[in-house]
Amino acid sequence: MAKADEGHLPSVEAVKPLHNSIPDDLAAGFDPTFLKYYNKYNAGRLATHQVPIEKYRADPAKYTIVYGRDRVPNDGIKWSDLKCPVDGGEITVRVFERVSSTAGPRPVYVNYHGGGWVFGGLVTDFDLCKRIVHSIDCVVFDVDYRLSPEYQFPIPVNDAIAALHWIRDTKADEYGLDLSRVAIGGASAGGQLSAVVGHVCRDSGIPLALQILAVPVTDLHVFTPEGPIREDHPYASYKELADTQPLSLERMEWFHKQFLGSPRPEHLANEWKVSPILAPNFADLAPALVVTAEMDVLRDEGEAYAEKMRQAGCAVELVRFKGAPHTFMQLDGTWSNGFGICVEPNADIGESDPRIWQGVQQDCTGGSPESVWALSSLFMVASASGAPPNMPGLGDISIQ
């Protein structure tokens, strides 16, 4: 057989990369364990914005791998689905609590899931909600707000606000809620909703013990009405990490269009309930934990929001996880060594160290993505008792 003419073989540079591979110039910035997982399981898959919405919703597992997640046991936890009235219909709110609980009033955590206002639901943070109840004897309400593009702004925001009012006004006696210890929180789009709800509660005189804003969207006015980002935007993370994964600039532009419409209505350009960083007043907001990820395009706007809170005299802790991607809080694994995060060694990955998030552990001194949430629950109790707004047990985690 004649030898193939190697001169006709494509060069390495000419080979088309996988659908959503991480560029070489960014790869070094990621935690190496995440990089192995991502390259093995996600790089060759189409992202959510690259397939029709209905196809993704019909089979999310075809497009998304949740790597490193451990299913939290159901032991000792019960949950039920409630119907919350909202303008134009009703939404589901799932309530989690311990089977055996204390008799006294219990603190409350209201959760808003992420997903770019387009994806997600009650399954998104199912294990997170159970883990919080395992960590502290509280009642967790997970809000299944309506999604875009079928329900564009302001409907998801209004649903989030309505659910908080409904929980306070109708469920306090039924579930033995301590309304002086109510916390709200969410990741990504859920962080945006939480930030807006935080301002609304302050304006309405509703006390909050804590708001948890994890990798939050805070500034959508940096996008043009047609979708592409403005050239004069102030955030270095959008410039440096435009091609990062799993949340690229292109994907973020797509979420913007689904949430607000394309072209975006002119009156929404400076609407603070779209971009909470534009809110006119930051004074007297509830204490906040703002969590950002070093390799996330949203990093700088989340940190800018925390800085505005700080400048207004609010109690705020800013925690940046080094080497972490936008979705890092889904890498919850299992508990070990206090707040450490561990998984069984994975032979397919060839990982000799069983700790899946080794880089974060080194930077956070025993912390983990999931420990942020558990410690926040403790912070919720401390805030209500008048203790200083400092997270117990974080050691020298990277607090800005």
DOPA-719344 format. One record per residue (C-alpha): residue number from 1; residue in one letter; x, y, z. Coordinates in steps of 0.02 Angstrom, whole numbers, plus 50000, padded with zeros to 5 digits. Layout:
NODE   k r    c1    c2    c3
NODE NUM A     X     Y     Z
...
END
This chain:
NODE   k r    c1    c2    c3
NODE   1 M 50000 50000 50000
NODE   2 A 50066 50168 49953
NODE   3 K 50114 50281 50095
NODE   4 A 49997 50427 50120
NODE   5 D 50064 50594 50066
NODE   6 E 50091 50679 50233
NODE   7 G 50105 50843 50142
NODE   8 H 49917 50840 50117
NODE   9 L 49875 50811 50299
NODE  10 P 49807 50965 50389
NODE  11 S 49920 51049 50513
NODE  12 V 49874 51049 50696
NODE  13 E 49831 51234 50682
NODE  14 A 49709 51197 50540
NODE  15 V 49609 51068 50637
NODE  16 K 49443 51144 50689
NODE  17 P 49425 51149 50878
NODE  18 L 49282 51065 50968
NODE  19 H 49119 51161 50977
NODE  20 N 49154 51249 51141
NODE  21 S 49332 51211 51187
NODE  22 I 49424 51329 51303
NODE  23 P 49552 51434 51207
NODE  24 D 49734 51394 51246
NODE  25 D 49767 51571 51307
NODE  26 L 49632 51552 51441
NODE  27 A 49658 51371 51490
NODE  28 A 49802 51407 51608
NODE  29 G 49690 51517 51714
NODE  30 F 49568 51377 51758
NODE  31 D 49582 51256 51899
NODE  32 P 49666 51103 51818
NODE  33 T 49537 50981 51883
NODE  34 F 49394 51080 51809
NODE  35 L 49489 51092 51645
NODE  36 K 49504 50902 51636
NODE  37 Y 49319 50878 51670
NODE  38 Y 49267 51012 51548
NODE  39 N 49378 50952 51406
NODE  40 K 49322 50772 51429
NODE  41 Y 49135 50799 51447
NODE  42 N 49081 50971 51384
NODE  43 A 49200 51039 51253
NODE  44 G 49123 50937 51112
NODE  45 R 48943 50980 51155
NODE  46 L 48837 51118 51086
NODE  47 A 48798 51251 51216
NODE  48 T 48622 51300 51264
NODE  49 H 48619 51452 51151
NODE  50 Q 48671 51348 51000
NODE  51 V 48515 51239 50994
NODE  52 P 48329 51281 50991
NODE  53 I 48264 51316 51166
NODE  54 E 48131 51181 51154
NODE  55 K 48262 51049 51109
NODE  56 Y 48369 51094 51258
NODE  57 R 48223 51095 51379
NODE  58 A 48166 50925 51315
NODE  59 D 48333 50843 51353
NODE  60 P 48453 50953 51453
NODE  61 A 48572 50809 51486
NODE  62 K 48612 50803 51300
NODE  63 Y 48692 50974 51311
NODE  64 T 48747 50993 51491
NODE  65 I 48853 50883 51602
NODE  66 V 48842 50919 51787
NODE  67 Y 49015 50864 51838
NODE  68 G 49062 50824 52016
NODE  69 R 48888 50837 52087
NODE  70 D 48836 50725 52228
NODE  71 R 48653 50690 52258
NODE  72 V 48612 50746 52434
NODE  73 P 48522 50612 52537
NODE  74 N 48338 50633 52570
NODE  75 D 48356 50567 52747
NODE  76 G 48277 50684 52873
NODE  77 I 48216 50806 52740
NODE  78 K 48040 50830 52675
NODE  79 W 47976 50943 52537
NODE  80 S 47813 50988 52454
NODE  81 D 47756 51097 52309
NODE  82 L 47646 51247 52341
NODE  83 K 47555 51361 52219
NODE  84 C 47596 51545 52234
NODE  85 P 47477 51669 52149
NODE  86 V 47561 51793 52032
NODE  87 D 47498 51919 51908
NODE  88 G 47419 51822 51766
NODE  89 G 47428 51650 51846
NODE  90 E 47524 51551 51975
NODE  91 I 47697 51479 51999
NODE  92 T 47764 51334 52099
NODE  93 V 47864 51361 52257
NODE  94 R 47945 51207 52333
NODE  95 V 47969 51210 52522
NODE  96 F 48103 51108 52610
NODE  97 E 48115 51075 52797
NODE  98 R 48178 50946 52919
NODE  99 V 48065 50800 52965
NODE 100 S 48109 50830 53148
NODE 101 S 48126 51015 53181
NODE 102 T 48140 51129 53331
NODE 103 A 47981 51201 53401
NODE 104 G 48034 51383 53394
NODE 105 P 48022 51500 53245
NODE 106 R 48145 51449 53109
NODE 107 P 48250 51555 52992
NODE 108 V 48202 51563 52809
NODE 109 Y 48301 51552 52648
NODE 110 V 48215 51599 52483
NODE 111 N 48309 51532 52331
NODE 112 Y 48304 51593 52151
NODE 113 H 48386 51472 52029
NODE 114 G 48501 51522 51887
NODE 115 G 48489 51483 51702
NODE 116 G 48494 51650 51612
NODE 117 W 48307 51680 51645
NODE 118 V 48281 51549 51507
NODE 119 F 48325 51380 51583
NODE 120 G 48316 51296 51751
NODE 121 G 48179 51254 51873
NODE 122 L 48147 51158 52031
NODE 123 V 48275 51025 51985
NODE 124 T 48416 51153 51968
NODE 125 D 48448 51183 52153
NODE 126 F 48359 51031 52223
NODE 127 D 48515 50962 52307
NODE 128 L 48573 51134 52361
NODE 129 C 48408 51165 52452
NODE 130 K 48419 50998 52540
NODE 131 R 48599 51030 52591
NODE 132 I 48554 51196 52668
NODE 133 V 48417 51114 52772
NODE 134 H 48540 50977 52822
NODE 135 S 48662 51113 52878
NODE 136 I 48543 51218 52979
NODE 137 D 48366 51196 53045
NODE 138 C 48283 51320 52929
NODE 139 V 48145 51322 52800
NODE 140 V 48197 51341 52618
NODE 141 F 48079 51402 52482
NODE 142 D 48136 51372 52303
NODE 143 V 48046 51487 52180
NODE 144 D 48003 51420 52007
NODE 145 Y 47979 51588 51922
NODE 146 R 47918 51597 51742
NODE 147 L 48050 51591 51606
NODE 148 S 48095 51693 51453
NODE 149 P 48073 51711 51307
NODE 150 E 47892 51659 51338
NODE 151 Y 47887 51772 51491
NODE 152 Q 48009 51915 51467
NODE 153 F 48051 52056 51586
NODE 154 P 47970 52109 51700
NODE 155 I 47881 51943 51730
NODE 156 P 48026 51842 51806
NODE 157 V 48069 51990 51918
NODE 158 N 47888 52017 51970
NODE 159 D 47869 51831 52008
NODE 160 A 48023 51838 52120
NODE 161 I 47954 51987 52215
NODE 162 A 47779 51914 52228
NODE 163 A 47845 51750 52298
NODE 164 L 47940 51838 52437
NODE 165 H 47785 51936 52488
NODE 166 W 47676 51779 52479
NODE 167 I 47794 51680 52590
NODE 168 R 47799 51816 52721
NODE 169 D 47614 51857 52715
NODE 170 T 47538 51683 52708
NODE 171 K 47663 51551 52766
NODE 172 A 47739 51619 52926
NODE 173 D 47617 51535 53045
NODE 174 E 47598 51375 52944
NODE 175 Y 47785 51341 52941
NODE 176 G 47839 51429 53100
NODE 177 L 47946 51558 53011
NODE 178 D 48053 51686 53100
NODE 179 L 48024 51839 52991
NODE 180 S 48171 51928 53072
NODE 181 R 48286 51797 52996
NODE 182 V 48242 51793 52812
NODE 183 A 48381 51771 52684
NODE 184 I 48369 51773 52496
NODE 185 G 48492 51716 52365
NODE 186 G 48532 51640 52199
NODE 187 A 48664 51612 52067
NODE 188 S 48687 51701 51900
NODE 189 A 48514 51758 51843
NODE 190 G 48454 51706 52016
NODE 191 G 48582 51826 52087
NODE 192 Q 48509 51966 51980
NODE 193 L 48335 51926 52044
NODE 194 S 48399 51921 52223
NODE 195 A 48484 52091 52205
NODE 196 V 48323 52168 52140
NODE 197 V 48220 52088 52279
NODE 198 G 48346 52157 52404
NODE 199 H 48315 52335 52345
NODE 200 V 48126 52309 52343
NODE 201 C 48128 52242 52521
NODE 202 R 48230 52390 52582
NODE 203 D 48108 52511 52497
NODE 204 S 47958 52418 52570
NODE 205 G 48026 52411 52747
NODE 206 I 48043 52221 52741
NODE 207 P 48193 52164 52844
NODE 208 L 48316 52040 52769
NODE 209 A 48453 51956 52869
NODE 210 L 48559 51914 52717
NODE 211 Q 48566 51916 52528
NODE 212 I 48678 51791 52438
NODE 213 L 48728 51850 52265
NODE 214 A 48827 51711 52182
NODE 215 V 48910 51747 52014
NODE 216 P 48771 51874 51987
NODE 217 V 48717 51969 51833
NODE 218 T 48709 52151 51888
NODE 219 D 48731 52254 51730
NODE 220 L 48640 52219 51566
NODE 221 H 48647 52397 51506
NODE 222 V 48822 52361 51441
NODE 223 F 48738 52275 51294
NODE 224 T 48671 52368 51143
NODE 225 P 48485 52353 51102
NODE 226 E 48526 52226 50966
NODE 227 G 48631 52120 51082
NODE 228 P 48820 52146 51055
NODE 229 I 48912 52222 51201
NODE 230 R 48955 52407 51195
NODE 231 E 49135 52445 51152
NODE 232 D 49148 52569 51297
NODE 233 H 49093 52448 51433
NODE 234 P 49198 52457 51593
NODE 235 Y 49223 52273 51635
NODE 236 A 49393 52194 51602
NODE 237 S 49322 52019 51628
NODE 238 Y 49213 52037 51474
NODE 239 K 49365 52089 51373
NODE 240 E 49488 51962 51441
NODE 241 L 49366 51815 51453
NODE 242 A 49253 51841 51303
NODE 243 D 49287 51663 51244
NODE 244 T 49285 51582 51415
NODE 245 Q 49175 51432 51453
NODE 246 P 49045 51383 51499
NODE 247 L 48975 51561 51496
NODE 248 S 49051 51654 51349
NODE 249 L 49014 51831 51296
NODE 250 E 48917 51763 51147
NODE 251 R 48807 51659 51262
NODE 252 M 48779 51806 51379
NODE 253 E 48724 51914 51232
NODE 254 W 48599 51778 51186
NODE 255 F 48526 51773 51362
NODE 256 H 48508 51962 51356
NODE 257 K 48402 51948 51199
NODE 258 Q 48290 51812 51270
NODE 259 F 48259 51904 51433
NODE 260 L 48229 52079 51363
NODE 261 G 48184 52051 51180
NODE 262 S 48280 52098 51024
NODE 263 P 48296 52238 50994
NODE 264 R 48285 52282 51179
NODE 265 P 48149 52411 51214
NODE 266 E 48228 52582 51236
NODE 267 H 48150 52612 51406
NODE 268 L 48242 52460 51478
NODE 269 A 48416 52525 51439
NODE 270 N 48436 52605 51611
NODE 271 E 48303 52509 51707
NODE 272 W 48377 52461 51875
NODE 273 K 48265 52308 51894
NODE 274 V 48355 52243 51739
NODE 275 S 48527 52305 51793
NODE 276 P 48526 52320 51984
NODE 277 I 48696 52406 51982
NODE 278 L 48600 52558 51914
NODE 279 A 48485 52567 52066
NODE 280 P 48476 52747 52128
NODE 281 N 48504 52707 52311
NODE 282 F 48620 52578 52389
NODE 283 A 48603 52637 52569
NODE 284 D 48534 52521 52703
NODE 285 L 48530 52364 52598
NODE 286 A 48533 52198 52690
NODE 287 P 48703 52120 52726
NODE 288 A 48767 52029 52573
NODE 289 L 48884 51891 52526
NODE 290 V 48941 51918 52346
NODE 291 V 49029 51770 52267
NODE 292 T 49125 51785 52103
NODE 293 A 49229 51666 51998
NODE 294 E 49398 51717 51928
NODE 295 M 49366 51644 51753
NODE 296 D 49187 51709 51735
NODE 297 V 49138 51850 51616
NODE 298 L 49021 51912 51754
NODE 299 R 49162 51928 51880
NODE 300 D 49191 52115 51870
NODE 301 E 49010 52171 51871
NODE 302 G 48978 52064 52025
NODE 303 E 49127 52142 52112
NODE 304 A 49076 52316 52056
NODE 305 Y 48906 52286 52136
NODE 306 A 48988 52235 52299
NODE 307 E 49094 52393 52293
NODE 308 K 48940 52502 52272
NODE 309 M 48865 52419 52426
NODE 310 R 49025 52449 52523
NODE 311 Q 49034 52631 52471
NODE 312 A 48855 52653 52532
NODE 313 G 48902 52587 52703
NODE 314 C 48821 52415 52686
NODE 315 A 48892 52257 52764
NODE 316 V 48960 52155 52619
NODE 317 E 49083 52013 52598
NODE 318 L 49159 51985 52426
NODE 319 V 49232 51813 52394
NODE 320 R 49320 51773 52230
NODE 321 F 49358 51590 52193
NODE 322 K 49522 51577 52098
NODE 323 G 49526 51471 51940
NODE 324 A 49339 51444 51949
NODE 325 P 49215 51450 51805
NODE 326 H 49042 51525 51807
NODE 327 T 48958 51361 51856
NODE 328 F 49076 51311 51995
NODE 329 M 48945 51298 52132
NODE 330 Q 48873 51145 52047
NODE 331 L 49036 51056 52090
NODE 332 D 48974 51017 52264
NODE 333 G 49038 50838 52277
NODE 334 T 49023 50767 52453
NODE 335 W 49069 50833 52624
NODE 336 S 49236 50788 52702
NODE 337 N 49354 50871 52825
NODE 338 G 49231 51000 52887
NODE 339 F 49191 51110 52738
NODE 340 G 49305 51020 52615
NODE 341 I 49235 50955 52451
NODE 342 C 49277 50780 52395
NODE 343 V 49226 50649 52268
NODE 344 E 49279 50471 52238
NODE 345 P 49433 50458 52126
NODE 346 N 49381 50448 51944
NODE 347 A 49486 50324 51845
NODE 348 D 49424 50394 51680
NODE 349 I 49494 50564 51722
NODE 350 G 49653 50492 51795
NODE 351 E 49641 50605 51946
NODE 352 S 49753 50541 52086
NODE 353 D 49694 50669 52213
NODE 354 P 49512 50632 52260
NODE 355 R 49477 50814 52297
NODE 356 I 49389 50883 52145
NODE 357 W 49417 51065 52185
NODE 358 Q 49595 51063 52246
NODE 359 G 49638 51236 52182
NODE 360 V 49494 51319 52273
NODE 361 Q 49537 51224 52432
NODE 362 Q 49713 51293 52427
NODE 363 D 49651 51470 52407
NODE 364 C 49508 51452 52530
NODE 365 T 49590 51353 52670
NODE 366 G 49469 51209 52681
NODE 367 G 49326 51301 52597
NODE 368 S 49227 51238 52451
NODE 369 P 49094 51302 52332
NODE 370 E 48960 51221 52437
NODE 371 S 49033 51283 52602
NODE 372 V 48992 51460 52547
NODE 373 W 48809 51416 52555
NODE 374 A 48818 51320 52718
NODE 375 L 48917 51457 52804
NODE 376 S 48796 51584 52735
NODE 377 S 48659 51494 52829
NODE 378 L 48758 51518 52990
NODE 379 F 48786 51700 52942
NODE 380 M 48598 51719 52922
NODE 381 V 48574 51673 53105
NODE 382 A 48720 51780 53163
NODE 383 S 48654 51933 53070
NODE 384 A 48487 51921 53157
NODE 385 S 48571 51911 53327
NODE 386 G 48671 52068 53295
NODE 387 A 48838 51981 53273
NODE 388 P 48964 52062 53155
NODE 389 P 48935 52016 52973
NODE 390 N 49088 51906 52958
NODE 391 M 49077 51727 52896
NODE 392 P 49133 51605 53033
NODE 393 G 49261 51475 52984
NODE 394 L 49318 51547 52820
NODE 395 G 49497 51567 52876
NODE 396 D 49598 51660 52747
NODE 397 I 49479 51631 52603
NODE 398 S 49502 51765 52471
NODE 399 I 49389 51899 52541
NODE 400 Q 49409 52064 52452
END
